[in-house]
Amino acid sequence: MTHVELQTMLTEAQKQTYKDQGFVLIPQAIGAEKIAAMGLELEKWIEESRSHNKNYGSSRNGKARFDLEPGHSAEYPKLRRISNPVDISQAYRDVLFEGPAIEAAVDVLGPDVKFHHCKLNIKLPGMVTRVDYHQDHPFDVHTNDDHVTLLVLLDDMTEANGCLRIVSGSHLWPQYSHYQGDEFVGKVDAEAQAMCEASATKLEGRAGDICLMNTWCLHGGTSNLSQNPRRLLICDLTAADNFPLMEPQVPSDYTGKVVAGKASRIARFRAGQVEMPYLYESDSFFGAQGQDEEQD
């Protein structure tokens, strides 16, 4: 499939939903064979994790690619995040570099689109990892707001297994600080957390569904309280004329790759101010949110 063959993926109603709510779910966008191929790779990585007792694997910034929840063991593996699976798997490149997922992104970002980074968030039965409410843009600040988080459901996602929760319309609200004092904690404060928990939409869906979410949307998720896994592929995509103002928190071999249309050498800036983060030291976002310390 070449870039010039991209077709409209979203209906006008879905485009309006994205504009108004900041997110839209597109049912059964990814075929069962591709979901199965990614799932097979992930099962291999989970099995491999049994032979490790700390975070492992190398990535571009020297951090571990494979991030383990405290309490991980060979008997009870708790692999919770894999940074940039596209760097090590063709199955993930097949989904994130062409096809329906990119067609959908074009419908909200325009014809020229770049890949920034991706990761797999994994909530296996018995794991306690959660996601505190936050916005994605404050982690990787860019010159404008044409920046979308693409979510690919590898499993059916329900309230019981820790589905994503999104605060509808919050992409239009004022920006929230993700600092506590001088520390970048990757989440909003306790008052905002409570507000989000009371008002968020539970995004339930089936394996093969995708969701497009504006990177200014407040979102989070609870722990998996079920006996079913919840594995979610997360990918940041931007318009080609949207340039990062910092090094990526999760750099990929493919950061900046044009996945639709053509590259731009002109950076488009939006008016206004934005809070700048620093590169957190933890191997993953969960450590930045303080969850490793809580579970020690």
C-alpha positions, 0 to 999 in steps of 0.5 A: 500500500502506498501513501497516495492510496490512503482512503477516508476511514472515518465518517463525518459523524466520527470526525465530529465526535473526535472534534467535540469529545477529543476521542473516537472509537472505530470498531474492528479497524484492524483485521483478526490476523494482524491482531493475532500476529501482534498477540503471538509476538507479545506472548513470546515476550511475556514468556521471555520475561520469566527469565529476568528479575529486573527491567531489561533490553536496550533502547535508543536512550539506554533505558530498558525496553521491557519494564516489569511491575514490582513482584514480577517472577518466573512463576507470575510474570508481570511485564507491564510495558514494552517500549517501541515494539516497532523497533523489534517486530515486523508485526507491529510495523505492519499495523502502525506504518500503513493500513487502516490505523494510518488512514484513520489518523490522516482523517484527523491530522491531515494528509502528511503524518509522522510517527513519533513513538509507541509502546505496549501497556500490559495489564495481566490478571493479578497485576496492580499497575494503574494509570493515573490521570494525565495528558499525553502532550505534556510528556513530549511537547510539540510546536502545535496540537495536531498530535494524536494518540492512536490506541489499538486494542489487542484484547477486549477491553472492559471496566473489569480488566482496566479499560481506558477512561477518558474525560470527554471534551477535556482537550478543550480545557486549560492545560494542567500542570504535571509537576509537583513542586519542581518534580515532573510526576507525569500526572495531574494533582489530587483534586484533578484526579478526583474530578477525572475519576468522577466524570471520565467515560469508560472506553470499552471495546473489542480486540481489533478496535482502534481509538483516536485520542487528542493528546490534550485529553485527560485520561487514565485507567484502573488496575485489572480486576478480572481474569482476562488480560488487557493489552493495549498498543499506544502510538503517538502520531503528528502532522508532518509540520508538527515538530518536537521541542525536546528529545522523545521520552521514548525514542524509537529507531523510527521517530520522525518516519513519514507514514503518510504523505510527505515530509515538511521542513516548515514547522508550524507553531501555535500561539500560547505557552506550554509547560516543558517537562524534563526527561524522567529517569525511570525506565517507563512512565509508571516509574515516573508516576511513582508506582514503583515506590508505592509497591516496594 
